[in-house]
């Protein structure tokens, strides 16, 4: 048996030591002729259940263990992955990657990060909690039932349900490369959701939802609270109608404005920029938004969903100012896109087990203002409060924006009646300059977060 096979056999006898598996996969790749290599080893488990009208509709529990390797042979690269973590399986995976790299076209910009860019945040980032898996299966199902029941019991107009659900997951990832970097990351998550359906005579059936998600069961909103909010959001949609086409101020609820900010993330994504597929390409250090706009990407904030000690290339996580007082200060980059643009990586590499890294957010957010949602609405004589987007309709090259929406009509500073079957339209280049109010309600429910926004100059297309 070769020395590499002996090492892997030792790893196998340790019953899945992810760190050793990743390190040995890199060593094996280098011994087989790679000029550079990185490996990702992962294990995790997930649970999911959906209850509809009190009965269990779906129940899933699964575990996974896998390893992936990316190798460089000169200026060519390739990647493979495997769920076979035996010494033979890992050896075959590495051998396959080396063979692929030898027949892959060369790319002079392909390669690992500079050694000085590698690193990891120290200390507890509050990404993992044992309590996520502390509940029995019966108690997890009960969480879903309680959320649905709270929604159904809230009002007699709640007549049906698309279900209540509870999910939990834990994961462990190790990244190693041939530059000597080895990093580990453990994270957990849990969520509870309710999706009630309401109906009254003479009105179309309406549904809405609410959810809570957290790294820890202790910080999860109670199922009863989630169900009550879901019911309230559903009931306010009853009697929805169209409005006439008009150009009015639009207020985007924070759950919806986060989707708007997601389009900005795509526009500052290094891949979109170097391909010329973004309206923000070539705009560094130029005004691209009003002076009240400040956008940050920060992968270092403890406990948030985009936080990590390092990115998917082993580059230390950091805080990056993307837009400062309306001026574009940075794109978000991994090693490859940074080289393409003649810049430095921002530590935003994202990848799975195989393939080349893409770009992912840390915690990408727009800094909040000081006004409450009520204060923003109170200043509007006539306008629209958008609570949901439907479909897609964004051209990142031109900035043209057009999406189906529903919400509530504003008259004299009050929410008056629900609105549906409308389209809101504008151009992202103009919209960034026309944000007249920024709410104080910044909430991190995913990797992208934004407070409520008022944007002027947009068109509501209806009747």
C-alpha positions in Angstrom: 0.0 0.0 0.0 1.3 3.5 -0.9 2.0 6.1 1.8 -1.0 8.1 0.7 -3.3 5.1 0.8 -2.0 4.3 4.3 -2.8 7.8 5.4 -6.3 7.6 4.1 -6.8 4.2 5.7 -5.9 5.8 9.0 -8.4 8.5 8.3 -11.1 5.8 7.6 -10.4 4.1 10.9 -11.2 7.3 12.7 -14.8 7.1 11.5 -15.0 10.3 9.5 -12.6 12.9 10.7 -13.5 15.7 8.2 -10.4 17.6 8.9 -8.1 14.7 8.0 -10.2 13.8 5.0 -9.8 17.3 3.5 -6.1 17.6 4.3 -5.4 14.1 2.9 -7.3 14.8 -0.3 -5.2 17.9 -0.9 -2.0 15.9 -0.1 -3.0 13.2 -2.5 -3.7 15.7 -5.3 -0.3 17.3 -4.9 1.4 13.9 -4.9 -0.4 13.1 -8.2 1.0 16.1 -9.9 -1.3 19.0 -9.1 0.4 22.4 -8.7 -2.3 23.5 -6.3 -5.4 22.0 -4.7 -8.2 22.6 -2.3 -10.7 20.3 -0.7 -14.0 20.7 1.1 -15.4 18.0 3.4 -18.9 18.3 4.8 -21.3 16.4 7.0 -24.8 17.4 8.0 -28.3 16.4 8.9 -31.7 18.0 8.2 -35.2 17.5 9.4 -38.4 18.9 7.8 -42.1 18.4 8.4 -45.2 20.0 7.1 -48.6 19.7 8.7 -51.8 20.5 6.9 -55.1 20.8 8.7 -53.5 19.1 11.7 -52.3 16.1 9.8 -48.7 15.3 8.9 -48.3 15.8 5.2 -44.5 15.5 4.8 -41.8 14.2 7.1 -38.1 14.0 6.1 -35.0 13.3 8.0 -31.7 12.9 6.2 -28.0 13.0 6.7 -25.1 13.5 4.2 -21.4 13.2 4.2 -19.3 14.2 1.2 -16.0 15.6 0.0 -15.0 17.7 -3.0 -11.7 18.6 -4.5 -10.5 21.3 -6.9 -7.1 20.8 -8.5 -4.8 23.0 -10.6 -2.4 21.6 -13.1 -0.5 24.7 -14.3 -3.1 27.1 -15.5 -5.8 24.5 -15.9 -8.2 23.4 -13.2 -11.0 20.8 -12.6 -13.1 19.7 -9.7 -14.9 16.5 -8.6 -16.8 15.3 -5.6 -17.8 12.1 -3.9 -20.0 10.7 -1.1 -17.7 7.7 -1.0 -15.4 8.6 1.9 -13.4 5.3 1.8 -9.7 5.6 1.0 -10.5 4.1 -2.4 -13.3 6.5 -3.1 -11.3 9.6 -2.2 -8.3 8.3 -4.3 -10.6 7.8 -7.3 -12.1 11.3 -6.9 -8.7 13.0 -6.8 -7.4 10.9 -9.7 -10.5 11.9 -11.8 -10.0 15.6 -11.0 -6.3 15.4 -12.1 -7.2 13.7 -15.4 -9.9 16.3 -16.1 -7.5 19.2 -15.4 -5.0 17.8 -17.8 -7.5 18.1 -20.7 -9.1 21.4 -19.6 -8.3 24.6 -21.4 -5.7 26.8 -19.6 -6.9 30.0 -17.9 -4.0 32.3 -16.8 -6.2 33.7 -14.0 -7.1 30.4 -12.4 -5.6 29.7 -9.1 -5.8 29.8 -5.3 -5.8 33.1 -3.3 -2.6 34.8 -2.3 -1.2 33.3 0.9 -1.5 36.6 2.7 -5.2 36.8 2.0 -5.9 33.5 3.8 -7.2 33.5 7.4 -10.2 32.9 9.7 -12.0 34.9 12.4 -11.4 33.6 15.8 -13.9 33.2 18.7 -17.5 32.1 18.8 -19.5 33.6 15.9 -22.7 32.2 17.4 -23.5 30.1 14.3 -24.1 26.8 16.0 -26.4 25.7 18.8 -27.0 22.2 20.1 -30.6 23.0 20.9 -31.6 22.9 17.2 -31.7 19.1 17.5 -32.9 18.9 21.1 -36.5 18.3 20.3 -38.0 14.8 19.7 -39.7 14.1 16.4 -43.1 14.5 18.1 -42.2 17.9 19.5 -41.0 19.1 16.0 -44.2 18.0 14.5 -46.0 19.8 17.3 -44.2 23.0 16.4 -45.7 22.9 12.9 -49.1 22.0 14.3 -49.0 24.9 16.8 -48.1 27.4 14.1 -50.9 26.3 11.9 -53.5 26.1 14.7 -52.6 29.6 15.9 -53.3 30.9 12.4 -56.5 28.9 11.9 -57.9 29.9 15.4 -57.2 33.6 14.8 -60.3 34.4 12.9 -63.3 32.6 11.4 -62.4 34.0 8.0 -59.3 31.7 8.0 -61.0 28.7 6.3 -58.1 26.6 5.1 -54.3 26.2 5.2 -51.4 25.5 3.0 -49.7 24.2 6.2 -47.5 24.8 9.1 -43.9 23.6 8.9 -40.8 23.1 11.1 -37.3 22.6 9.8 -34.0 22.0 11.5 -30.5 21.5 10.2 -26.9 21.2 11.4 -23.7 21.2 9.3 -20.0 20.9 9.6 -17.6 22.0 6.9 -13.8 21.8 6.6 -11.8 23.6 3.9 -8.1 22.8 3.3 -5.8 23.9 0.5 -2.2 23.3 -0.6 -1.1 26.7 0.8 -1.4 25.3 4.3 -4.9 26.7 5.2 -7.3 24.5 7.2 -10.5 26.0 8.5 -13.7 24.6 10.1 -17.2 26.0 10.3 -20.2 24.6 12.2 -23.6 26.0 11.8 -27.2 25.2 12.7 -30.6 26.5 11.8 -34.3 26.1 12.6 -37.4 27.6 11.3 -41.2 27.6 11.7 -43.7 28.7 9.1 -47.5 29.2 8.8 -49.4 29.7 5.5 -53.2 30.3 6.2 -55.9 30.8 3.6 -58.8 33.3 4.2 -62.1 33.7 2.4 -65.2 35.8 2.7 -68.3 35.9 0.5 -67.8 38.1 -2.5 -64.0 38.1 -2.3 -61.3 36.0 -3.8 -59.5 33.6 -1.6 -56.3 35.0 -0.2 -53.2 33.5 1.4 -50.1 34.9 3.0 -47.5 33.6 5.4 -45.1 34.4 8.2 -42.0 32.6 9.5 -39.2 32.8 12.0 -35.7 31.5 11.4 -32.7 31.3 13.8 -29.5 29.5 14.5 -30.9 28.6 17.9 -34.3 27.2 19.0 -34.2 29.6 22.0 -34.2 32.6 19.7 -37.0 31.3 17.4 -40.3 33.1 17.6 -43.0 30.9 19.2 -45.2 29.0 16.8 -48.2 30.9 18.2 -46.7 34.2 17.4 -45.8 33.1 13.9 -49.3 31.8 13.3 -50.9 35.0 14.6 -48.8 37.2 12.3 -49.5 35.0 9.3 -53.2 35.2 10.0 -53.1 39.0 10.3 -51.1 39.3 7.0 -53.6 37.1 5.3 -56.7 38.8 6.5 -55.6 42.2 5.4 -55.5 41.0 1.8 -59.3 40.2 1.7 -61.2 42.3 -0.7 -58.1 43.1 -2.8 -58.7 45.0 -6.0 -56.8 46.7 -8.8 -56.1 50.4 -8.9 -55.8 52.8 -11.9 -52.4 53.3 -13.4 -50.6 56.1 -11.7 -47.2 57.5 -10.7 -47.2 57.7 -6.9 -44.8 57.2 -4.0 -44.2 53.5 -3.3 -43.3 52.2 0.1 -41.7 48.8 0.1 -42.1 46.7 3.2 -38.8 45.5 4.6 -39.4 41.9 3.5 -39.9 43.2 -0.1 -37.2 45.9 0.0 -34.7 43.0 0.8 -35.6 41.6 -2.6 -34.9 45.0 -4.1 -31.5 45.0 -2.4 -30.9 41.6 -3.8 -30.9 43.1 -7.3 -28.2 45.5 -6.2 -26.2 42.6 -4.8 -26.4 41.0 -8.3 -25.3 44.3 -9.9 -22.2 44.5 -7.7 -21.4 40.8 -8.1 -17.9 40.6 -9.7 -19.1 38.0 -12.2 -21.8 40.4 -13.5 -19.4 43.3 -13.5 -16.5 41.7 -15.5 -18.9 40.3 -18.1 -20.4 43.8 -18.5 -23.8 42.4 -17.4 -24.4 45.0 -14.8 -25.6 48.7 -14.9 -23.0 49.4 -12.2 -20.0 48.1 -14.3 -17.3 50.8 -14.5 -18.9 53.0 -11.9 -16.4 52.6 -9.0 -16.1 55.8 -7.0 -19.0 57.4 -8.9 -22.4 58.5 -7.5 -24.8 55.7 -8.1 -27.4 56.5 -5.5 -28.7 59.3 -3.3 -26.5 60.5 -0.5 -28.7 58.8 2.1 -27.8 55.3 0.7 -25.2 53.3 2.5 -24.8 49.6 1.7 -22.5 47.2 3.6 -21.5 43.6 3.2 -20.3 42.3 6.5 -19.5 38.6 7.1 -18.2 39.2 10.6 -21.3 40.0 12.7 -21.9 37.2 15.2 -25.1 35.3 15.0 -26.3 36.4 11.5 -27.0 34.2 8.5 -24.2 35.4 6.3 -21.5 35.3 8.9 -18.6 32.9 8.5 -15.0 32.8 9.7 -13.7 32.5 6.2 -15.1 32.4 2.6 -15.2 29.4 0.3 -11.5 29.9 -0.7 -10.2 30.4 2.8 -10.0 34.2 2.6 -10.8 35.8 6.0 -14.3 37.3 6.3 -14.5 41.0 6.5 -16.7 44.2 6.4 -16.8 45.8 3.0 -18.5 49.2 2.3 -20.2 48.8 -1.1 -22.0 52.1 -1.4 -21.1 55.0 0.9 -23.2 58.2 0.9 -24.4 57.3 -2.6 -21.0 56.5 -4.1 -20.0 53.1 -5.3 -16.9 52.1 -3.3 -16.5 48.4 -4.0 -17.7 45.4 -5.9 -18.0 42.0 -4.2 -15.3 39.6 -5.4 -13.7 36.3 -5.1 -10.1 35.6 -6.2 -10.9 35.0 -9.9 -13.2 38.0 -10.4 -10.8 40.2 -8.6 -8.0 39.2 -11.0 -10.4 39.8 -13.9 -11.0 43.3 -12.7 -7.5 44.1 -11.5 -8.7 44.4 -7.9 -8.4 42.4 -4.6 -10.8 39.8 -3.4 -13.4 41.0 -0.9 -13.7 37.5 0.7 -17.0 36.7 -1.0 -16.2 33.4 -2.6 -19.1 30.9 -2.4 -19.2 27.3 -3.6 -20.5 23.9 -3.0 -18.5 20.7 -3.1 -17.5 21.0 -6.7 -17.2 23.7 -9.4 -15.4 27.0 -9.4 -16.3 29.5 -6.7 -19.1 32.0 -7.3 -19.9 35.1 -5.4 -22.1 35.1 -2.3 -23.1 37.8 0.2 -21.9 38.0 3.8 -24.6 40.0 5.5 -25.5 42.4 2.8 -27.6 45.2 4.0 -28.7 48.9 3.6 -28.1 51.0 6.7 -31.4 51.9 8.5 -32.8 55.3 9.0 -34.8 56.7 12.0 -38.5 56.7 10.9 -41.0 54.0 11.7 -43.1 52.5 9.0 -46.1 54.4 10.3 -44.2 57.7 10.1 -43.2 57.0 6.5 -46.8 56.2 5.5 -48.2 59.2 7.4 -46.4 61.6 5.0 -48.0 60.2 1.9 -51.3 61.6 0.5 -51.7 58.9 -2.1 -49.5 55.9 -2.7 -48.8 52.2 -2.5 -47.5 50.0 0.3 -46.0 46.9 -1.4 -46.0 43.7 0.7 -45.2 41.1 -2.0 -43.5 40.8 -5.3 -44.6 38.3 -7.9 -42.6 37.0 -10.8 -39.4 38.4 -12.3 -38.7 41.4 -14.4 -35.3 42.9 -13.9 -32.7 43.7 -16.5 -29.4 44.1 -14.7 -27.7 45.4 -17.8 -30.1 48.4 -18.3 -31.5 48.6 -14.8 -35.1 48.3 -16.1 -37.3 47.1 -13.3 -40.9 45.7 -13.6 -42.4 43.3 -11.2 -45.9 42.1 -10.3 -46.9 43.2 -6.8 -49.6 43.3 -4.2 -50.1 45.4 -1.2 -52.2 48.1 0.4 -53.3 51.5 -0.9 -52.3 54.6 1.0 -54.8 57.5 1.3 -54.0 60.6 3.4 -51.4 58.8 5.4 -53.5 55.7 6.1 -53.6 52.1 4.8 -57.1 51.9 3.3 -57.7 48.8 1.1 -55.7 45.8 -0.3 -54.4 45.9 -3.9 -53.5 43.1 -6.2 -52.9 42.3 -9.9 -50.7 45.4 -10.4 -47.1 46.0 -11.6 -44.6 48.4 -10.2 -42.1 49.7 -12.7 -39.0 52.0 -12.9 -35.3 51.8 -13.4 -32.9 50.7 -10.7 -30.5 53.6 -11.7 -33.3 56.1 -10.9 -34.7 54.2 -8.0 -31.4 54.4 -6.1 -31.5 58.2 -6.4 -35.2 58.4 -5.5 -35.2 56.8 -2.1 -36.8 59.6 -0.1 -37.2 57.7 3.2 -35.4 54.8 4.9 -37.1 53.0 7.8 -35.7 52.0 11.1 -36.9 48.4 10.8 -33.8 46.6 9.6 -34.2 42.8 10.4 -31.9 40.1 9.4 -34.0 37.1 8.3 -31.5 35.9 5.6 -28.1 37.0 4.2 -29.7 40.1 2.6 -31.6 42.6 4.7 -33.1 46.0 4.1 -35.4 48.4 6.1 -38.7 49.7 4.7 -38.0 52.1 1.8 -40.1 54.9 0.2 -39.2 55.4 -3.5 -40.7 58.2 -5.5 -41.1 58.5 -9.3 -42.2 54.9 -10.0 -45.3 53.8 -11.9 -48.0 51.6 -10.6 -49.6 49.9 -13.6 -53.2 48.7 -13.0 -56.4 49.3 -14.8 
